[in-house]
Amino acid sequence: MNENQRPPQPGDFLRDIGKLKAHIPNPARDFGMYQQMDTAFHGLHEYLDGQRSNYGRIGYGSQNLMSDLSKAYIDAIQCGDEEEAAFTRRKMERLNEGLNKAIDSNAMPETADNFSRTVWQERHEAELFGAIWPVIMDKRETIPQLTYWKNFGGNIQAYLYAFLDVTTELAKAVDKEVARPDISTEYELRVFERYLAIAESITLRLSHERHIPGYVISNGFGRWMAYSTKLRTAYGAIAHVRKDLGLRYSIQRMIKAATQK
């Protein structure tokens, strides 16, 4: 082997398999929802992939090394070796400083407090609702440009959670809209169909980022409120609307069959 050639690595098989090709909906069907999200998410997958790698390499590496240093420091103290204890203590301080710098430089998953995260998420959720709702009501033809993740101004968790939560909020708004007594059946069905096309594209694009490092994959706002749980909630909202639409189509078919007898 050429001495400049990279030696085989245990994780090479992951790179060789590569990413799965994403299913991309027709922009005309979902009013450009997936396309606009894909633009807003450009580079996010690679960013999270790097964080995921660092989470194991730097995070667990630091944790394990600190454990070893702690034991070594205790042993030195017990043996009365003050010089070795001081040397080990300095290593512990350097390790702590290095890990803090890695977190501050965004090399590690974010750990923003819940209050800031909630503010960021609610703001973005409202912005998304304002962009999407006119399309569902057939007052706008396509989804406008969405905020790029690097320009968001909050952490990535809040950015992604806003897309999840707006799917549910839009479903609630659809329920309220179709309950109005002054709308036509055609408009009612159109609202259902436009919501479903958009919501399905939102969850489809979000599902590509479901393998997110520690702060989302196992923790959300509470101990068991995982990103995947929020994603299932969004799927549930879509299923609820789809069921309502199916019921209305079923009623239409029954009326049509009865009038043709």
Phi, psi and omega in degrees: 000133177303136185294341177271352181284139181290127179291152179303142180245150181301331182267009182300329182298329179293317179292322181294323179291318177077178180280148175288146178289128183283143172279121184247119180293158174294123182304332180288334182282319184253018175063026178083012183299307182298317182299316179292322176295319181297323176292315180293333182266003186305124180086351183293319182299316180294321178299313180292326179297319177294319177296320180297319177296315180294328180301320178279311187291311182273313184297300181290328177298316178294319180298314181292319180294320178297323177298315180295318180295322179298316179296319180295322179295316179297318179298317181296320179295316181295327180275354180076018180270087185294325180295314179294322179296317180295319179297316180292321179298321178296323177296320179296319179295319178296320179297315179297318179296316181296320179293319178298321178294321179296321179291315181295333182271008179069018176283341181244159178305145185288151180226046180294152180289159185298326182296311179297318182298319179295317179299313180299315183294313182297321179297314182290323178300316179295320179297316180295318179301316180296330180280326189267321188302317177300330178289319178297323180279005177067030177258352177218142187279326184223161176289130178286173179299134181262159180298125178293140187300327180287339180262009188295317180090003175224189181275167186293326179301312180296322180300312182288319181297328180298320178295321179295312185288329180291333177298318178289318180297322177294323178297320177296318180294324177297315178305315181291320183295316184282352177275354179294137183282347188259014181258158179272162177298321180298317179294319180303311181294323180296320178298313178302311185295319181291320176300311184299317180299318181287312183297321179295324177290324177299309182291328177296313180291323179293327183296337178292340183252022186286342178267076186252140185301157188353310190292344178244321187297331181235352182220137174236232179283337177229177186302322185249010181272081184276160175304318180296328177293317177297323178296320177295324177298319177297318177299322179296320178296319178296316180298323179297313180293319179298322178295317178298318179296317179299322179296319180293320176296322179297318178297318178300318180295321180294319178296317180298317180295321181292324182282342180272355179285000000 
